[in-house]
Amino acid sequence: MEKPIGMIGLGIMGSAMSANLAKAGFRVAGFDPVPACRAAHKSAGGIVAKSNADVARRVDIVVTSLPSAKALAAVAEEVASAAKRGLILVETSTLPLEDKESACARLAKAGVIMLDCTLSGTGAQARVKDLLVYASGPKAAYQRCTAVFDGFARAHHYLGAFGNGTKMKFVANLLVAIHNVAAGEAFTLALKAGLDPALMYKVVGDGAGGSRMFQVRGPMMVDNDYSDATMKVEVWQKDMHIIGDFATRLGCPTPLFNASAPIYTAAMASGHAKDDTASVCAVLSEMAGVVRKTKKRKSTRAAKRG
């Protein structure tokens, strides 16, 4: 018999996780306010719930993948009003820690246990189940969710007290921000020097200069096509601000992270808001005076845009 699970938020990440949970034998009841996302979920074999509250009434574990703190607050209110005591809400979004703590407190009043379980990986990685889960919160609740994590992630790590998952995600995303711009800068130098970008990707990626961001976003930089976004620049800006504010409050210097921020801002200003963050390569190439043609890459997401 298929195991029931809830998914609130069916955008790039949520839809990919839902698909992998279905493959793992879960019956996924999902909801998203965007009609196209609900339609795509239904087409993929999922159950479309009527509302966030409806999802909570159907299952014992709900996974959330949300775009903003405002969305989390609304979901927490709806779930708290409808869920039975003992429900576990697995929150995977990258949001300010204080907003997650507020949602956790609201849900606790209704007997709902919230886990802070941020994810390491892009939408493309999510589709092929190449995610890491940074889980934090009550350990007993985490242990009840391990089969769910196994369903959509490559691995999961228990990090202790609630909030540690978000803190670890901030650390990881600081590196992602820097490595992504570093990859774009390296591609730009190769192009300016007259090297073939595809050959550069193959050779450099095989050596000490490679990184996971170089590996994941390098193909977009090779083709100069960033339209099949697995992390949109406009969404990434939200993460950049959250990480910067967190580091500032701690009094922690982040000079390389700060240096990368204007490149993402330039990507927004030059029309790449809806494109993948790999488009920083296009910004740097333009700054270098490199004129490139775009080799269109076949979209693998189709209706999963969110």
N, C-alpha and C positions, 0 to 999 in steps of 0.2 A: 504493500500500500504506500502511495506517495506521502511524504511528510509535508505538512503545511508550514509555510513561512510567509511573513509579510514583507513587502518592500514599498517604502514611501519615498518617492523621488525616482523617476524613470528616465532621467537624462542620460548623458554619455556613460557615466559610471554605473548608475542604478540599473540601466537596461542591460549592461554587460554582466553585472553581478547576477541579475535575475536569470539571464540565459544560462549561465554556468550552474546556478543552483538547480534549474530545471533539469540540466544534463545529469546532475548529481542525484536526482530522484526526489527533489522537493517540488511540491505544488505551490507556486508563487502567486499570492494574492497581492496585487500592486495597485497603487494610485499615484497620479500626478495631475496637477491642475491643467497641464497642457494636453489638449485633446489628441494631438499627433503622437505624443508619447504613450498615451493610453492605447491608442489604436495599434501602435507598434508592439506593445506588450501583448495585446490580444492576438495579433498575428503570429507572435513567437510562441503561442501556446499558453500564455499566462492568464490568470483570472483577473479581470478588471473589477476592483472594488468601487463602491459608490462614493467613498470619501476616505479621509485618513482615519476617521473614527470606525468606519466599516472594516478597514484593514485590521485595526486593533481588536475588534470583536471576534474576528475569525481565527486568530492564531495565538500562540504562546510566545513567539519571538518575532519582533519587527526590526528590520534593518532600515535605517534612514540614510539617504544621500541627498543633501539639500544645498541650495545655492546661497543662503544667507542666514544671518542670525534671526532676522525677522521671520523667515520661514520656519526655523527651528522652534521659536516661541509659539507660533501658531499651531504647529504639529503637536508640540508638548501639551498644549491646552486641549486640543481635540482628543488626543490619545488618553489623557488623564480623565476626561469626562466619560470615556466609553470602555476603557479596558478593564478586564478583571484583575484582581490583585495577583501579583506574582508574575505578570507579564514582564518580559525583558525587552528593552529598546536598545538596539545596538546602533549608536550614532557614529557614522563614518566620515562626516564632513569636516573640512578644514575651516574652523570658525574661532573667534576669540574665546579664550578659556572661560572668561566670566559669563558669557552667554550660555555655554554648555553647563556651567555650574548652576545657573538660574533654572534652566530646563530640568536639570537633575532634581533640584529641590521641589519644583512643581510636580514632577512625576512621582516623587517619593511620597508626597502627601496622599496620592491616590493608590499607593501600594505598588507602583511600577518601578522596576529596577532599571536604571540607565547605565550603560557601559560607554565609555569614551574609547572608540576604536577607530582611530584614523588609519588611512591607507597610504602605502608607498607604492606609486605606480601611476602610469598615464591611462587614458581611456583605451589606447591600443593594447597596453599590457593587461588591462582588465578583461578585454575580449578573449585573450588567450590564457586567462587565469594566472597571470604573472604578477600578482599583487602580494604585498606583505601587509599584515594587520598588526598595528601597534595597539594592543588591547590594554585597557586599564579600568579599574573599578572592582567591585566585589568579586573575589576569586571564584566563589561557588557559581556565580552567574556566568562568569567567563567559561568555566568548565562545562556548563550546560550548552554553550554555544560553539564548542570546538568543531562539531560536525558541520555547522553552518559555515564557519570559517574555511574548513577543508573544502566546502562546496564551491567557493568562489575565489580562494586565494592559494598561492603557492606555499605560504607558510604564515604562521602567526606567533606573536611573542607577547607574553603576559608581562606587563611593566609595573604592576603594583597599583598604587592608589589612583583613584579617579583623577584624570587630568594629565597623568604622565604620558598617555597616548598622544594628546595634543602637543605637549611640550616636545616629544620626540619627533613629531611631524614637522614642527617648526624648524628643528635642527636639520632634518632631512631636506626640507624644501629650501632652506638657505643654501645648501649645497647644490640642489637642482638649479636654482636661479643662477648661480655662479657658473656651474658646469655647462649650462645651456648657452650662455653668452660666450663662454670660452670656446665652445665648439664652433659657434658662428664666426668668431674672430679667426679661428684657425682655418676654417673654410675660406674666409675672405682673403687671408694671406696666401693660401694656395692658389686661389683664382687670380689674384694680382700677380703672382709669380709665374702664371701660365701653366700651372699643373692641372691635370684632369681631375675634377672633383670626385668622380667615381673611384678612380685609382687611389686618390688620397684617402678616401673613406676606408677602402680595403686595407691599405698599407698601414696608415696611422692607427686605425682601430685595432690592428693586430699587435700593436706594440704598447710601450709604457704610456704613451700619450692618450690612449683611449679612456673612455669613461662610459657609464651606463647611459648618460644623456647623449653622448656622442653616438653610441650604438642605436638608441631609440629614435633620435631626431635627425641623425645624419642622412638617412635616405631622403627626407624632405629637403634638406639643404643641398643634396646632390641634384635633385630635380628642380629646385627653386619653385616648389609648389607646396603651399602651406594650407590649402583649402580644406583638407580632410582633418580638421582639428581634433586632437585628443585632449588638449587643454587650450582653450581660447585665451588670447592675450587679455581680453577684458575681464575674464574670470580670474586670471593669474594676478592681475593688478590688486584684486581683493586680498589674495594670499600675501602678496608683497607688503601691503600696508599692515596686515595683521602681524607678520613676523617682525617688521621694523618697529612697530609699537611695543611688542613684547620685549625685544632686545633693549629698547630705550628704557623701559620701566625697570629692567634688571641692571641698567648701567653697563651693558656689555658692548664693547666696540665691535662693529661689523663693517670694516672698510671695504672689503671686496664685494659684499652684498650691496652696500650703498653705491658702489661704482657701477654695478650691473643695472640698478633701477632706471637710470635715464635711458638706457637702450630699450627697455620695455615701454617706457613712456613715448619714445620716438616711434616705436612700432604702432602704438595706438594712434598717434598723430598722423602717421603716413598711410592709414587705411587698413591696418592689419588687425583691428579689434576682434573680428570674428575668426581670424586665422589662428593656426597653431603657434605656440610660443617659439617654435623653431624659426619663425619669420624674423627674429632678431638678425639672422644671417642676411636677409634681404636689406635690412636697415644698414648693417655694417658694410655690405657690398656697395650700396649706393653712396655711402660716405667715402668709400675708397675709389669711386668712379668706375666701378665694374658694371658693364652692361651685360645682362644675362637674359637668355630665353627661358621660358618655363616649359618643362616637360610635365604634362598633366599626368597625375597619378590617379589610378582607379580608386574611387571611394569604396571603403569597406564598411561604411556605416549606414548609408542610405537613410532609412527612416529613423535611425537611432539618434539623429541630431536632437539636442535638447538644450 
